[in-house]
Amino acid sequence: MEAGRHWLDDERLRVYPRIFVAAYLFAVVAYALTLHDGLDFKGQPLGTDFVTFYSASVLVLSGRGASVFDYAVLNATQKAVFPGFTGELFAWFYPPTFLLVIAPLALVPYLAALAGFVATTTAAWLVALRSAVARAGAGWLIAAFPGLWVCAAHGQNGLLTAALAGGSLLLHGRKPVLAGVLLGLLAIKPHLAVLFAVALVAARAWRTLASAAATAVAFLAASLLVFGPGVLGAWLDSLQFARLATENGYLPWAKMPSTFALLRLLGTPVPWAYAVHAVVAIAAAVAVWVVWRRTDALPLRGAVLMAATFLANPYAFDYDLVWLAFPIAWLAVYGLENGWRRGDREVLVAAWLLPALATALASLTRVQVAPLVLAALVWVAVRRVVAGRGLPGWLVGVSAPSAPPARARRRSSPPA
């Protein structure tokens, strides 16, 4: 390697993503050959979590939407969808708003519904992500991103929530009301929108905040009108079950990229795990506040907000890490345009690999590395803003050969 040349060069960025995509396609074919009656070699339904969405749709279309929160009823419905499945399936912790989204799924057979859901949510994610990166040669890196394949394999909604969050950020500077509408639709997973409120208050983006609140309220009102007011109480009651399942490991900690899960895997008592997680969540909120107050550069704002979201939440899963495509893309473009700081590219590579490796590493070692990588990703954005404000050079990386000017360049629209 030439002196001064970084190991992550253009050739590796061209070749490695193609190798990843080839490996994914081989794995998909091998996996498909194991299927029998819709169950894989481990006896799990094709699409895994999607069977819950489909079963909820079955209940909605039969006029029993509120019963989706009854675990026994939902479990029986899931087993009716896959009669050969003998294991325990999944509870429903989503708000009534998401019932409106999945309601039409059972109008078509399971496989068609799964394919349509994955295709449409992937398309939405791709449209938003291509708007964020908008650079030639990024297609293979996007196609090879492990988060995309992990989320699609689960049949989960991470691609949809990422598209809503990323799309809202992309529109924030140009169409604040529409940005708020997209953010309000994130009411299908409201805990993922908490730090967005911090960011919008920090930026004094009152129109976006008002639009988001109005959209979320209208979305919830529509769901209550369709399913009845009792469904709201049923959802709130289900959150108690979700909390207990998270605390005792019924929901697998190895798949949860949170500080709380990291500590519980290490045997930390629940109160202490919550206390440490709260400290990390507050630090994440402060990071978001600082960046959104001190710069209007979209790559830095968007990256810190979407990455910090998972430091603030004790409840998230590996398939939600498909969100990281946006922080990685924004920070990569920002680094290319403004120069790299020490460790930037290594952190971006670690974040890119995280959806593929975090669960496996946690299962093998009982150490959940996701919060550490997420914290590093947040810092890559934060230090661009705080550089030159009295912090040591080693901490902000100012000694890197290609370091940009101390103050982050201000920009309110995505890089071209």
N, C-alpha and C positions, 0 to 999 in steps of 0.2 A: 504493500500500500504506500502511496506517495506521502511524503512528509506533509503534515497538516491536513491531509485529506480524511474526512470522517468515514468510518466504516459503513455507515448507512448511505451508500452512494446510489446514483441513478440506476446502475445495472442491477443492484439488489432489489430496488423498488420496482423494477420491471419484471424480474424473474421470480422472486419469492411469491408474490400474489398469485401468479399462474400456477405455481406448485400447490399452493393452498387450495385453489379452486378445483384443480384436478383431484386432490385428496378428498375434498368434500363430495365431488361427484361419484368417486369410487365408493365412498362410505354410504352414500344414498342408495346406490345400486345394491351393495352388499346387504344393507338394512332391508331393502324392499324384498329381497329374496328370502328373508326370514319370516315375512308376514304370513299369518294363517288366520283366516276369519277376522281380519282387522287387528290382530294382536301380534306383537313382535316377539323376538326370541326371549325377552324377559317377562312375557305375559302382559305387557302394558299396551293400552290402546294406541293405535296410530294417531299421532297428533297430541298424545298425552293430555295436557290440560284442556285442549279444545273440546274434549268430550263433556266437560262441565258447561261450556258455553252452549253447546248443542243441546244438552239435556235441559238447560234452563229455557232455551227456546221452545223445546217440546212442551214444557209446563206452561209457558206464556201462551202459546197458540192453543192450548187446551183450556185456557181460562183460569189457570192456577198459578199465575205468575208469583203471587205472594208466597206460595209454598216452596219456592226455591231456597228460602232461608231455613227450611226444615231439612236437616241433614238426612234423616231417614227417607223422606220423600225423594230428595235429590239423588241420593245414593241408589235407590231402587230404580229411578229413571235412567241413571247412567248404566246400570247393569242391564236394563231393558234394551238400551242402545247397543251394548256389547254383551250378549248373553253368555259368552264364553269366559268373561272376566270374573275372577273369583276374589280378587283382592279388594282392599279398601280404596275408595276413590276420594273425591275432593268435595270440600265444603264451599259455600258461596259467601264471600265477604264483600262483594262489590256493591256499590250504592244502586238505588233504583234507576239512576240514569243509564247505567250500562245495560240494564235489562231492555231499555228501548233500543240500544244499538244491536244487541244480539237477537232480538225478537224474530226477525225473518229467517234465521239460519235453518230451522227445521222445515222450511217450505220445500227444501230439496234434500236428497239423500246425504248422508254424513260425509262421504268422500268429496262430493261436489261442494258442500258447504265449507269443508276444510280448505280445499283448493282455492275457492273463491275468497275466503277470508284472508288467507295468507297472501294471495296474489294482490288483492286490493290494498291491504295494509302495507305490503312491501312497496307497491307503486307509490303510495303516499309518502313513505319514508324516502324513497329514491328521489322523488321530485323535490322535496324539501332539502335533502342533503346535496343534491346537485346544484341547487340554488346557493347553498352555503359555500361550496368549494369552487364551483365554476372554473375549473382549470383543466386543460387538456392532460390526458394521461392518468386521471384519477379513477377511471372506470374500473380497472382491475383491482385497485386497492379497496374500492367500495365493495365490489363483488366478493372479495376474499375476506372481508371483515368478519371475524368469528361471531360477533354479536348477532349479525343477521341470521346466520345459520342456526345458532342456539335458539333464538326466538322463534324462527320458523319451525324448527323441529318440535318445539313445545306447543305449537299452534296458539301462541299467546298474543297478548295485545300490546307488547312493548313497542312494536313497530308503529302502531297507531299513536300511542302516547308520545313517542319520540317525534313523530311527524307533527303533532299538534304543538308540542313544546318548541321544537326547532322552527316551525313555521311561524309561530307567534313572535319569536325573537327576530326572525328575518324581516317581519313586517313592522316591527316596533317603531322604527324611525320614520317610516314612510306612510304607513296606514295604521295609526294607533288604535282606531276603533276596531278594525278587522283583526288586529293583533289580539285585542282583548276578547273578541269572539272565540278565536281559536283557543286561547288560554281558558276561557270559561268552559269550553267543551272538555277540558281536562278534568272536569268534575266526574268523569268515569273512574278516575283514580285521584281523588282530591288531595291525598297526602303528598303527592308528587308536585303539587302546585304551591306548597307553603312558602318556599323561598322566593317564588316569583313575586309574592306580595311584598317581601322585604326589598327586592330589587326595584319594583315599581315605585314604592314609597321613596327609596333612596334617590331615584331619578326624577321624582316628582311627576311621574307619568300618570296623571289623574284620569285622563280620558281612557287610557288603556285599562286602568284599574277599575273604573266605573263600568266600562263595557264588559270586562271579564266577570264582574260581580253580577251584572244584570243577566248575562248569558247563563251563568251557573244557576241563578235563581229560577230563570225561565225553564231551563233544562230539567231541574228538579221538579218544578211545578207540573211540567208536562208528564213526567213519569208518575207522579202521584195522581194526576188526573186519570191516567190510563190504568194504573194498578191499585188505586185506592190509597187513602192516607195511612192505613195500617202498615203498609210496606216500609215506611220510613222508620217506624219503631222496630220492626223486625230486623232491618239493617243495623240499626244502632245496637240492638241486642247481640247481633252476630259479631260485633266488634269485640265484645267481651270474650267470646270463644276464640277469636283471632289472637287476642292478647295472650290468653293462657296457652294457646298452641305454640305461639312464638316463644314464650318464656320457658316452656318445658321441653322444647325440641320436637314436638309432634310435627311441626313444620321444620324441615331439615335446615339446621344452621349452616351446614356446609354450602348450601345453595344461596345463602343470604349475604350479600356484600356489605354488611353493616358492622359498625363498631360493637353494637350489642351482641351480634352473632359471634364475632371474633372472641369477645370476652366469655360468652357462655360456652363456647367450644373449649376454652381454657379452664373451665370450671369455676368461673367467677360467679358468686351469688347474684341473684336477680337484682336486688337493690343497688349493689355496687356497679353491676353492668349498666343499669339505667343511669346511674350518676355519672359514670365516665362518658357514656354515650351523650348525655345532655351537655357535657363540657365540649365535646367534639362538635355537636350540633350548633352550639352557640358560636364556636370559632368559625364554623362554616358560614353561619349567618353574617358574622362580622366581615368575613372575607368578601361575601357578596356585596355587603353594604359599602365597603371601602372601594371596590372596583367600580360599582355602579355610581358612586358619588364622584370619583376622581377622573374617570375617563368615559367618553361615549364611543370608544372603539368597539364595534360589534364583536369582533373575534374574542377580545378579552372579556367583555361582558357575558357573551353567550357561553364561553367555555367555563368560566368560574361558576355560573349559575347552574348549568346542566350537570357539571361534575359534583358540585357541592350538594346538590339535591340528595344524593345517595349517602353523603356523610350526615345529613340531617335526619334521615329516616331510619328507624330500626327495622322497618318492614319493607323489604324489597327482595327481588330474586335475580338470579343470574341472567334470565332472559330480559330483564329491564335494562341491563347494561348495553343493549343496542343503542341507548341514548348516547353512549360515549363516542359514537361516530362523529357527532357534531363538535364536541370540544376538541377531538383529535384533528379534525379537518380545519377548524378555525385556527388553532394554534400552529398547525403545520404551515398554513398559508401565511400567517402572521410572521412566523420565523423565516420563511423564504423571502418575504418582502422587507423585513426589518433586521435580519441577522439572528443568529442562534446564540443562546447563552449556554453555559456549561450545564450539561445534563438534560437539556430540553428534549433532544431526540431520543435519548434512552427512556425518558418518562413516557413519551408518546408511543414508543414501541411496546413498553410494558402495559400501557392502557389498551393498546390495540389487541394484545394477546389475552388480556384479562378475562373476557367472557369465556374463552376456551379453557383457561387454566385454573381459575380461582376455585371452582367447585372441586375439581380433581385434587388440587393441592390441599384444600381444607379436609377432604375426605381421607387423604393419606397421612397428613401431618397434624391434623386438628389445629392448624393455623390458617385463619382466613386473611389472606394478604390483600384483599380488595380495598379495605379502608386505607391502607398504607399507600397503595397506588393512586387511589382517588385523591388523597391528601397531597401527594406529589403533583398530580395533574392540576389541582387547584393552585398550588404554589407557583407553578410555571406561569399561570396567568397573573397571579397577585404580584409577583416580584417585578413584573414589567411596569406595574403602576407605582410600587413603593420604592423602586431603585433610586438611589441618590438621596434618600430621606434619612440618612444617618445610620442605615443598617450596614453591617460588615460586608465587604466585597465578596467574601466566599459564600455568603448567604444568598445574595442576589445574583451571583454569577457574573459580575461585571468584568472579570478578568478573561472571559471567553474571547477568542480572537475576533469573532464576528459580532460582538455585542452591539446592540442598537443604542441610540441615544437614551439618556436616563428617563426622560418623560415619554410615556406611551403616546404614540401618534393617535390623534383623535379622528374617529371616523364613525359615521352614523349609518353607513350602508355596507353590505357585504362586499368582500374583495372581488374584483372582476377577473 
